[in-house]
Amino acid sequence: MSAIYDCVVVGGGPSGATAATDLARAGHRVALLDRAGRIKPCGGAIPPKLIRDFAIPDHLIVGRVVAARMIAPSDAMVDMPVDRFGGDGFVGMVDRDTFDEWLRERAALAGAERRTGRFDRIERDTDGGAVVVYTAHADGAERRIATRCVIGADGARSRVARGTIAGADRMPCVFAYHEVIRSPVADDAAFDRRRCDVFYQAALSPDFYAWVFPHGDTASVGVGSAVKGFGLREAVARLRSRNHLAGCETIRSEGAPIPLRPLRKWDNGRDVLVTGDAAGVVAPASGEGIYYAMVAGQESARAVDLFLVTGKPRALAQARKRFMRAHGQVFWILGIMQYFWYHNDRRRERFVTMCDDRDVQRMLWPAYMNKQLVYANPLAYLRIFMKDMRYLLQTAGATR
Ligand SMILES: Cc1cc2nc3c(=O)[nH]c(=O)nc-3n(C[C@H](O)[C@H](O)[C@H](O)COP(=O)(O)OP(=O)(O)OC[C@H]3O[C@@H](n4cnc5c(N)ncnc54)[C@H](O)[C@@H]3O)c2cc1C
């Protein structure tokens, strides 16, 4: 079977749709295969840099958040308004059903051919070329697409990655569960349409965090944890009851894994490359994955473009290299932060106290909003370092 397609992108979430758009715009023949029907469980918070860099139109932003509230185990609260250090911007909230569909349609407008069905496996033709086998949604028939290469963007626990990349089946994950509820009619002290609440309390999550993210008329109330046997549903019920949200209508209840670490290899050294959650690119500590999935999608398209032009499989390795060069340091810092500060309630209490610090906020907001570490004031970094050390030493003393 000779290849008709240059690339088949499996998975039409933010990563796959972005990769398909860029490859189609570069003039390649692309098929974008996505499963029908399931809405990705997600808090839907995106930074302004994503909105700018990926030209997301206004109508997809269903909520504009201007403050984060961090809640400690003692119920002490620290409010972090965006305008203090994040400029006059906002954190955008998107609903993944409309957001993802819009991205897939943008890919189609760029020239990618959409296929709806479930990816099953990659077979090899007599020349060793890749053939993507999937079950079509319309009639349940098995279909085959011969292609020069495959991008696996089919999310955490990716079938493409597990079938082609060593170690992909052992990717560590947090399991996240959320309920999409109808927002209360009026804002009050416990719920504000312009504020994201983040709870650092062992009763709600022993190793990650819980959240209330407003989406205009709806809200996402959720929790993540990697601890086996921890009752995520019960934790969300406690959170809803605590924040007077128990009586709000529940629209959907759903969960999904969040990868904790990028895979060491994203390609099979031949003609398959994985991206987004399938490659494990979610920021530790925050669980932020949409922006990184789209950037990884861009890098994957770039690497595949080079592979298609040169025919050299080693071009595929460029995607991970370039991504990690840009974001590896931040992932490393966030990984350490998660390991240390989410360890027990005493440390979580100190972490929230630390978030009240102006120097910390001056560093955190631009890092989230614009994916920029602000190097403008080295003295501020020195102060943060000294304070961090003081908190660490106090904590170590207190937990001994
Ligand atoms: C509960 C929860 C809350 C989150 N909150 C946030 C947040 O607020 N902000 C943030 O930035 N990130 C958040 N994340 C992380 C974020 O959702 C992901 O990192 C992001 O969606 C990754 O995008 P992706 O395109 O790589 O994968 P996905 O969005 O998972 O897309 C994968 C696509 O592949 C398709 N697919 C899967 N298997 C197959 C198959 N066999 N055949 C065909 N198609 C297939 C799926 O239908 C889907 O369309 C959250 C995650 C969870 C679970």
The ligand as a Gaussian input file, in Angstrom:
#p B3LYP/6-31G(d) Opt

LIG

0 1
 C       -9.841000      17.036000      35.513000
 C       -8.742000      17.762000      34.762000
 C       -8.626000      19.144000      34.884000
 C       -7.649000      19.828000      34.140000
 N       -7.610000      21.195000      34.225000
 C       -6.740000      21.883000      33.447000
 C       -6.763000      23.313000      33.417000
 O       -7.566000      23.965000      34.080000
 N       -5.863000      23.954000      32.618000
 C       -4.951000      23.260000      31.862000
 O       -4.150000      23.910000      31.154000
 N       -4.924000      21.924000      31.853000
 C       -5.802000      21.214000      32.600000
 N       -5.801000      19.838000      32.552000
 C       -4.847000      19.149000      31.657000
 C       -5.329000      19.254000      30.195000
 O       -6.682000      18.890000      30.108000
 C       -4.500000      18.348000      29.281000
 O       -3.140000      18.494000      29.577000
 C       -4.741000      18.673000      27.793000
 O       -6.072000      18.434000      27.441000
 C       -3.828000      17.840000      26.916000
 O       -4.180000      18.006000      25.553000
 P       -3.887000      16.848000      24.481000
 O       -4.356000      17.354000      23.182000
 O       -2.498000      16.374000      24.627000
 O       -4.783000      15.617000      24.975000
 P       -6.354000      15.520000      25.148000
 O       -6.945000      16.839000      25.416000
 O       -6.585000      14.426000      26.132000
 O       -6.863000      15.076000      23.708000
 C       -6.702000      13.754000      23.260000
 C       -7.651000      13.534000      22.099000
 O       -7.419000      12.222000      21.576000
 C       -8.646000      11.577000      21.367000
 N       -8.413000      10.139000      21.501000
 C       -8.015000       9.445000      22.582000
 N       -7.910000       8.133000      22.297000
 C       -8.267000       8.012000      20.992000
 C       -8.386000       6.898000      20.102000
 N       -8.089000       5.638000      20.496000
 N       -8.795000       7.131000      18.852000
 C       -9.100000       8.386000      18.422000
 N       -8.995000       9.484000      19.213000
 C       -8.588000       9.276000      20.472000
 C       -9.577000      12.123000      22.458000
 O      -10.934000      11.992000      22.101000
 C       -9.129000      13.587000      22.514000
 O       -9.840000      14.399000      21.618000
 C       -6.753000      19.114000      33.298000
 C       -6.867000      17.720000      33.196000
 C       -7.857000      17.052000      33.912000
 C       -7.969000      15.549000      33.757000

